[in-house]
């Protein structure tokens, strides 16, 4: 499946943890970079390194574009839409994870 082949629209209450539709892991709030074209102050991103979407993305990007990159599942709470967010390493983008106090080992 190509990164843009599916769009998930997710409705959740304020106290409900957002889950990745590919691996069912809790998604992290991720601060959008200042000055970027990303909308809103934060998005939700699945940072599970065992997520099937992220894992198979490495092969898909190499097969289609001959680049060493992958993508993670991203949800924009302002628009209600999901899409891939590109990553170039296992640690890419993790420095912008917003700690909410409930994460123990992140």
DSSP file (Angstrom, degrees, kcal/mol; ACC not computed):
  #  RESIDUE AA STRUCTURE BP1 BP2  ACC     N-H-->O    O-->H-N    N-H-->O    O-->H-N    TCO  KAPPA ALPHA  PHI   PSI    X-CA   Y-CA   Z-CA
    1    1 A X              0   0    0      0, 0.0     2,-0.1     0, 0.0    59,-0.1   0.000 360.0 360.0 360.0 133.0    0.0    0.0    0.0
    2    2 A X    >   -     0   0    0      1,-0.1     3,-1.9     2,-0.0     4,-0.3  -0.389 360.0-107.2 -73.6 155.2    1.4    3.4   -0.9
    3    3 A X  T 3  S+     0   0    0      1,-0.3     3,-0.4     2,-0.1    81,-0.2   0.826 118.7  42.5 -55.2 -35.0    1.7    6.0    1.8
    4    4 A X  T 3  S+     0   0    0      1,-0.2    -1,-0.3    79,-0.1    -2,-0.0   0.319  84.5  99.7 -95.8   9.4   -1.3    8.1    0.5
    5    5 A X  S <  S+     0   0    0     -3,-1.9     2,-0.4     1,-0.1    -1,-0.2   0.649  83.0  41.3 -72.8 -14.9   -3.6    5.1   -0.2
    6    6 A X        -     0   0    0     -3,-0.4     2,-0.4    -4,-0.3    -1,-0.1  -0.988  58.4-166.9-136.9 145.1   -5.6    5.5    2.9
    7    7 A X        -     0   0    0     -2,-0.4     2,-0.5    76,-0.1    76,-0.1  -0.999  10.1-161.7-127.9 130.3   -7.1    8.3    5.0
    8    8 A X        -     0   0    0     -2,-0.4     2,-0.5     2,-0.0    74,-0.4  -0.938   4.2-160.1-112.4 132.1   -8.4    7.8    8.5
    9    9 A X        -     0   0    0     -2,-0.5     2,-0.4    72,-0.2    72,-0.2  -0.964  17.2-165.4-109.9 124.8  -10.8   10.2   10.1
   10   10 A X        -     0   0    0     -2,-0.5     2,-0.5    70,-0.4     8,-0.0  -0.922  12.8-165.2-120.5 131.6  -10.7    9.7   13.9
   11   11 A X        +     0   0    0     -2,-0.4     2,-0.3     0, 0.0    -2,-0.0  -0.961  22.4 162.0-113.8 130.7  -13.2   11.1   16.5
   12   12 A X        -     0   0    0     -2,-0.5     2,-0.1     6,-0.0     6,-0.1  -0.978  36.2-114.3-145.8 156.5  -12.1   10.9   20.1
   13   13 A X    >   -     0   0    0     -2,-0.3     3,-1.3     1,-0.1     0, 0.0  -0.423  41.4-101.8 -83.3 167.3  -13.0   12.5   23.5
   14   14 A X  T 3  S+     0   0    0      1,-0.3    -1,-0.1    -2,-0.1    -2,-0.0   0.802 121.0  42.5 -61.6 -30.8  -10.5   14.7   25.3
   15   15 A X  T 3  S+     0   0    0      2,-0.1     2,-0.4     0, 0.0    -1,-0.3   0.353  92.1 102.0-100.6   6.7   -9.4   12.0   27.7
   16   16 A X  S <  S-     0   0    0     -3,-1.3     2,-0.3     1,-0.0    -4,-0.0  -0.764  73.1-123.5 -93.9 133.6   -9.2    9.2   25.2
   17   17 A X        -     0   0    0     -2,-0.4     2,-0.4     1,-0.1    -4,-0.1  -0.571  24.7-123.7 -74.7 133.6   -5.7    8.1   23.9
   18   18 A X        -     0   0    0      9,-0.3     9,-3.2    -2,-0.3     2,-0.4  -0.647  29.1-154.5 -78.1 130.7   -5.4    8.2   20.1
   19   19 A X  B     -A   26   0A   0     -2,-0.4     2,-0.3     7,-0.2     7,-0.2  -0.848  18.5-112.9-111.9 143.6   -4.4    4.9   18.7
   20   20 A X     >  -     0   0    0      5,-2.7     4,-2.3    -2,-0.4     3,-0.2  -0.554  18.8-143.5 -69.4 130.7   -2.5    4.1   15.5
   21   21 A X  T  4 S+     0   0    0     -2,-0.3    -1,-0.1     1,-0.2    -2,-0.0   0.635  98.0  52.5 -71.8 -11.4   -4.8    2.3   13.1
   22   22 A X  T  4 S+     0   0    0      3,-0.1    30,-0.3     1,-0.0    -1,-0.2   0.774 132.0   5.1 -93.0 -30.4   -1.9    0.2   11.8
   23   23 A X  T  4 S-     0   0    0     -3,-0.2    -2,-0.2     2,-0.2     3,-0.1   0.448  88.1-124.1-134.0  -6.4   -0.5   -1.2   15.2
   24   24 A X     <  +     0   0    0     -4,-2.3     2,-0.2     1,-0.2    -3,-0.1   0.648  61.4 143.7  67.4  16.8   -3.0    0.0   17.8
   25   25 A X        -     0   0    0      1,-0.1    -5,-2.7    -5,-0.1    -1,-0.2  -0.541  61.9 -93.3 -82.8 153.3   -0.2    1.8   19.8
   26   26 A X  B     -A   19   0A   0     -7,-0.2    21,-0.4    -2,-0.2     2,-0.3  -0.468  42.3-132.8 -63.6 131.5   -0.8    5.1   21.6
   27   27 A X        -     0   0    0     -9,-3.2    -9,-0.3    -2,-0.2     2,-0.3  -0.649  17.4-128.2 -87.8 147.0    0.1    8.0   19.3
   28   28 A X  E     -B   45   0B   0     17,-2.7    17,-2.6    -2,-0.3     2,-0.3  -0.684  17.7-113.7 -95.0 145.1    2.3   10.8   20.7
   29   29 A X  E     -B   44   0B   0     69,-0.4    69,-2.9    -2,-0.3     2,-0.4  -0.639  37.9-162.6 -71.0 134.9    1.5   14.5   20.5
   30   30 A X  E     -BC  43  97B   0     13,-3.5    13,-2.4    -2,-0.3     2,-0.3  -0.985  15.1-128.9-129.7 122.1    4.2   15.9   18.3
   31   31 A X  E     -B   42   0B   0     65,-3.1    11,-0.3    -2,-0.4     2,-0.2  -0.530  24.4-127.2 -72.4 126.1    5.0   19.6   18.2
   32   32 A X        -     0   0    0      9,-2.0     3,-0.1    -2,-0.3    -1,-0.1  -0.504  35.9 -98.4 -71.1 142.3    5.0   21.0   14.6
   33   33 A X    >   -     0   0    0     -2,-0.2     3,-1.9     1,-0.1     5,-0.2  -0.325  42.3-101.1 -63.8 139.9    8.3   22.9   13.8
   34   34 A X  T 3  S+     0   0    0      1,-0.3    -1,-0.1    -3,-0.1     3,-0.1  -0.342 107.0  15.8 -59.1 138.4    8.1   26.7   14.2
   35   35 A X  T 3  S+     0   0    0      1,-0.2    -1,-0.3    -3,-0.1    -2,-0.1   0.493  97.4 131.0  77.7   2.9    7.8   28.4   10.8
   36   36 A X    <   -     0   0    0     -3,-1.9    -1,-0.2     1,-0.1    -4,-0.0  -0.333  69.0-119.9 -82.9 169.8    6.8   25.2    9.0
   37   37 A X  S    S+     0   0    0     -3,-0.1     2,-0.2    -2,-0.1    -1,-0.1   0.426  76.8 117.4 -88.3   1.0    3.8   24.8    6.8
   38   38 A X        -     0   0    0     -5,-0.2     2,-0.2     1,-0.1    -2,-0.1  -0.487  68.1-122.9 -65.8 136.1    2.2   22.2    9.1
   39   39 A X        +     0   0    0     -2,-0.2    39,-0.1     2,-0.0    40,-0.1  -0.498  67.3  14.0 -79.7 151.9   -1.1   23.4   10.4
   40   40 A X  S    S-     0   0    0     -2,-0.2    -8,-0.1     1,-0.1     3,-0.1   0.126  90.0 -81.7  76.3 169.4   -1.7   23.7   14.1
   41   41 A X  S    S+     0   0    0      1,-0.2    -9,-2.0   -10,-0.1     2,-0.3   0.786 105.9   7.7 -79.8 -29.7    0.6   23.6   17.1
   42   42 A X  E     -B   31   0B   0    -11,-0.3    35,-0.4   -13,-0.0     2,-0.3  -0.984  55.4-162.6-150.4 159.5    0.8   19.8   17.3
   43   43 A X  E     -B   30   0B   0    -13,-2.4   -13,-3.5    -2,-0.3     2,-0.5  -0.807  31.4-109.5-127.2 171.1   -0.2   16.6   15.5
   44   44 A X  E     -BD  29  75B   0     31,-2.9    31,-3.0    -2,-0.3     2,-0.4  -0.923  37.4-177.0-104.5 133.6   -0.4   13.0   16.7
   45   45 A X  E     -BD  28  74B   0    -17,-2.6   -17,-2.7    -2,-0.5     2,-0.7  -0.987  28.0-126.8-132.6 139.8    2.3   10.7   15.3
   46   46 A X        +     0   0    0     27,-2.3    27,-0.2    -2,-0.4   -19,-0.1  -0.781  26.7 176.5 -84.0 114.5    2.8    6.9   15.8
   47   47 A X        +     0   0    0     -2,-0.7     2,-0.7   -21,-0.4    -1,-0.1   0.114  32.5 131.2-105.0  19.6    6.4    6.5   17.0
   48   48 A X    >   -     0   0    0      1,-0.2     3,-1.7   -22,-0.1     6,-0.2  -0.647  47.2-156.3 -73.0 114.0    6.2    2.7   17.5
   49   49 A X  T 3  S+     0   0    0     -2,-0.7    -1,-0.2     1,-0.3    -3,-0.0   0.589  92.5  54.2 -70.6  -9.2    9.3    1.4   15.7
   50   50 A X  T 3  S+     0   0    0      4,-0.1    -1,-0.3     5,-0.0     2,-0.1   0.356  76.7 128.5-101.8   2.8    7.5   -2.0   15.3
   51   51 A X    <>  -     0   0    0     -3,-1.7     4,-2.9     1,-0.1     5,-0.2  -0.382  61.6-135.5 -61.0 132.3    4.5   -0.5   13.6
   52   52 A X  H  > S+     0   0    0    -30,-0.3     4,-2.5     1,-0.2     5,-0.2   0.842 103.6  55.6 -61.2 -34.5    3.8   -2.4   10.4
   53   53 A X  H  > S+     0   0    0      2,-0.2     4,-0.9     1,-0.2    -1,-0.2   0.938 113.7  39.8 -62.5 -48.0    3.2    0.9    8.5
   54   54 A X  H  > S+     0   0    0     -6,-0.2     4,-0.8     2,-0.2    17,-0.3   0.912 116.1  51.3 -67.3 -44.9    6.6    2.3    9.5
   55   55 A X  H >X S+     0   0    0     -4,-2.9     3,-0.8     1,-0.2     4,-0.6   0.937 113.4  42.5 -62.3 -49.1    8.4   -1.1    9.0
   56   56 A X  H 3X S+     0   0    0     -4,-2.5     4,-2.2     1,-0.2    -1,-0.2   0.697 100.3  75.0 -74.0 -15.8    7.1   -1.7    5.5
   57   57 A X  H 3X S+     0   0    0     -4,-0.9     4,-2.7    -5,-0.2     5,-0.3   0.829  87.3  60.5 -63.0 -33.0    7.7    1.9    4.6
   58   58 A X  H <X S+     0   0    0     -3,-0.8     4,-1.8    -4,-0.8    11,-0.3   0.939 110.4  39.9 -60.7 -47.3   11.5    1.4    4.4
   59   59 A X  H  X S+     0   0    0     -4,-0.6     4,-3.1     2,-0.2     5,-0.2   0.915 114.5  53.1 -68.6 -43.0   11.1   -1.2    1.6
   60   60 A X  H  X S+     0   0    0     -4,-2.2     4,-2.5     1,-0.2     5,-0.3   0.924 111.1  45.8 -60.0 -45.7    8.3    0.6   -0.2
   61   61 A X  H  X>S+     0   0    0     -4,-2.7     4,-2.4     8,-0.3     6,-0.9   0.872 114.9  47.7 -67.0 -36.6   10.4    3.9   -0.4
   62   62 A X  H  X5S+     0   0    0     -4,-1.8     4,-1.4    -5,-0.3    -2,-0.2   0.930 114.7  45.9 -68.4 -44.4   13.5    2.0   -1.5
   63   63 A X  H  <5S+     0   0    0     -4,-3.1    -2,-0.2     1,-0.2    -1,-0.2   0.896 123.9  32.7 -64.1 -41.7   11.5    0.0   -4.2
   64   64 A X  H  <5S+     0   0    0     -4,-2.5    -2,-0.2    -5,-0.2    -3,-0.2   0.837 139.1  12.2 -86.6 -35.7    9.7    3.1   -5.5
   65   65 A X  H  <5S-     0   0    0     -4,-2.4    -3,-0.2    -5,-0.3    -2,-0.2   0.438  87.8-124.3-127.0  -2.4   12.2    5.9   -5.1
   66   66 A X     << +     0   0    0     -4,-1.4     2,-0.4    -5,-0.5    -4,-0.2   0.894  68.8 128.0  54.3  43.8   15.5    4.3   -4.3
   67   67 A X        -     0   0    0     -6,-0.9     2,-1.4    -9,-0.1    -1,-0.2  -0.962  67.0-123.0-127.2 147.4   15.8    6.4   -1.1
   68   68 A X  S    S+     0   0    0     -2,-0.4     2,-0.3    -3,-0.1   -10,-0.1  -0.714  72.2 106.0 -89.7  90.2   16.5    5.2    2.5
   69   69 A X        -     0   0    0     -2,-1.4    -8,-0.3   -11,-0.3    19,-0.2  -0.957  41.5-173.6-155.4 165.5   13.5    6.7    4.1
   70   70 A X  E     - E   0  87B   0     17,-2.7    17,-2.2    -2,-0.3     2,-0.3  -0.696  18.4-124.4-143.5-161.1   10.1    5.6    5.6
   71   71 A X  E     - E   0  86B   0    -17,-0.3     2,-0.3    15,-0.3    15,-0.2  -0.983   8.3-145.5-152.5 156.4    7.0    7.2    7.0
   72   72 A X  E     - E   0  85B   0     13,-2.2    13,-2.2    -2,-0.3     2,-0.3  -0.860  35.0 -95.4-121.0 157.8    5.0    7.2   10.2
   73   73 A X  E     - E   0  84B   0     -2,-0.3   -27,-2.3   -27,-0.2     2,-0.4  -0.584  45.3-170.9 -75.4 133.1    1.2    7.5   10.6
   74   74 A X  E     -DE  45  83B   0      9,-1.9     9,-2.2    -2,-0.3     2,-0.4  -0.972  12.2-164.4-129.8 140.6    0.2   11.1   11.4
   75   75 A X  E     -DE  44  82B   0    -31,-3.0   -31,-2.9    -2,-0.4     2,-0.7  -0.994   9.3-152.3-126.2 128.9   -3.1   12.6   12.5
   76   76 A X  E >>> - E   0  81B   0      5,-2.8     4,-2.7    -2,-0.4     5,-0.7  -0.886   3.0-164.0-100.8 109.0   -3.9   16.3   12.3
   77   77 A X  T 345S+     0   0    0     -2,-0.7    -1,-0.1   -35,-0.4   -34,-0.1   0.743  86.4  61.0 -67.6 -20.8   -6.5   17.2   15.0
   78   78 A X  T 345S+     0   0    0    -36,-0.3    -1,-0.2     1,-0.2   -38,-0.1   0.861 120.5  22.7 -72.4 -34.9   -7.3   20.5   13.4
   79   79 A X  T <45S-     0   0    0     -3,-0.6    -2,-0.2     2,-0.2    -1,-0.2   0.654  96.9-129.4-104.2 -19.9   -8.5   18.9   10.1
   80   80 A X  T  <5 +     0   0    0     -4,-2.7   -70,-0.4     1,-0.3     2,-0.3   0.620  67.0 124.9  78.9  12.7   -9.4   15.4   11.4
   81   81 A X  E   < -E   76   0B   0     -5,-0.7    -5,-2.8   -72,-0.2     2,-0.3  -0.786  48.3-148.5-111.1 151.7   -7.3   13.9    8.6
   82   82 A X  E     +E   75   0B   0    -74,-0.4     2,-0.3    -2,-0.3    -7,-0.2  -0.834  24.7 152.0-112.8 152.1   -4.4   11.3    8.6
   83   83 A X  E     -E   74   0B   0     -9,-2.2    -9,-1.9    -2,-0.3     2,-0.1  -0.965  46.2 -78.5-164.7 168.8   -1.5   11.0    6.3
   84   84 A X  E     -E   73   0B   0     -2,-0.3     2,-0.5   -81,-0.2   -11,-0.2  -0.458  31.2-154.0 -74.4 150.2    2.1    9.8    6.3
   85   85 A X  E     -E   72   0B   0    -13,-2.2   -13,-2.2    -2,-0.1   -15,-0.0  -0.996  24.8-122.7-120.8 124.1    4.9   11.9    7.7
   86   86 A X  E     -E   71   0B   0     -2,-0.5     2,-0.3   -15,-0.2   -15,-0.3  -0.335  28.9-175.3 -71.2 145.1    8.3   11.1    6.2
   87   87 A X  E     -E   70   0B   0    -17,-2.2   -17,-2.7     1,-0.1     3,-0.1  -0.983  21.1-164.6-136.6 149.4   11.3   10.0    8.3
   88   88 A X  S    S+     0   0    0     -2,-0.3     2,-0.3   -19,-0.2    -1,-0.1   0.416  76.7  15.5-112.7  -4.2   14.9    9.4    7.4
   89   89 A X  S    S-     0   0    0      1,-0.1     3,-0.5   -19,-0.0    -1,-0.1  -0.965  83.0 -98.1-158.4 170.5   16.0    7.5   10.5
   90   90 A X  S    S+     0   0    0     -2,-0.3    -1,-0.1     1,-0.2     4,-0.0   0.817 124.5  41.7 -64.0 -30.4   14.5    5.7   13.5
   91   91 A X  S >  S+     0   0    0      2,-0.1     3,-1.7     3,-0.0     4,-0.4   0.527  83.2 128.6 -96.2  -6.6   15.1    8.8   15.6
   92   92 A X  T 3  S+     0   0    0     -3,-0.5    -3,-0.0     1,-0.3     0, 0.0  -0.249  81.9   1.8 -55.5 133.2   13.9   11.4   13.1
   93   93 A X  T >  S+     0   0    0      1,-0.1     3,-1.7     4,-0.0    -1,-0.3   0.221  96.2 112.3  77.0 -10.3   11.2   13.8   14.5
   94   94 A X  G X   +     0   0    0     -3,-1.7     3,-1.6     1,-0.3    -2,-0.1   0.743  63.1  71.1 -66.3 -20.9   11.3   12.2   18.0
   95   95 A X  G 3  S+     0   0    0     -4,-0.4    -1,-0.3     1,-0.3    -3,-0.1   0.663  94.3  56.1 -69.6 -13.4   12.9   15.3   19.5
   96   96 A X  G <  S+     0   0    0     -3,-1.7   -65,-3.1     2,-0.1    -1,-0.3   0.261  74.2 128.0-101.3  11.6    9.5   17.1   19.0
   97   97 A X  B <   -C   30   0B   0     -3,-1.6     2,-0.7   -67,-0.2   -67,-0.3  -0.520  58.7-133.1 -67.0 131.8    7.4   14.6   21.0
   98   98 A X        -     0   0    0    -69,-2.9   -69,-0.4    -2,-0.2     2,-0.4  -0.793  15.2-137.7 -89.3 116.8    5.4   16.5   23.6
   99   99 A X        -     0   0    0     -2,-0.7   -69,-0.0     1,-0.1   -71,-0.0  -0.606  21.0-177.4 -75.2 128.4    5.7   14.9   27.0
  100  100 A X        -     0   0    0     -2,-0.4    -1,-0.1   -71,-0.0    -2,-0.0   0.343  48.3-107.5-109.7   5.3    2.3   14.8   28.7
  101  101 A X  S    S+     0   0    0      2,-0.1    -2,-0.1     1,-0.0     0, 0.0   0.211 105.8  83.9  91.7 -16.7    3.4   13.2   32.0
  102  102 A X        +     0   0    0      2,-0.0     2,-0.4     0, 0.0    -3,-0.0   0.589  65.6  94.0 -96.1 -11.3    1.8    9.8   31.2
  103  103 A X        -     0   0    0      1,-0.2    -2,-0.1     2,-0.0    -4,-0.0  -0.678  53.1-172.9 -81.8 132.0    4.7    8.4   29.1
  104  104 A X  S    S+     0   0    0     -2,-0.4    -1,-0.2     1,-0.1    -2,-0.0   0.888  76.3  18.1 -93.3 -43.3    7.0    6.4   31.3
  105  105 A X              0   0    0      1,-0.1    -1,-0.1     0, 0.0    -2,-0.0   0.080 360.0 360.0-121.3  24.1   10.0    5.5   29.1
  106  106 A X              0   0    0      0, 0.0    -1,-0.1     0, 0.0    -9,-0.1   0.443 360.0 360.0 -94.7 360.0    9.8    8.0   26.2
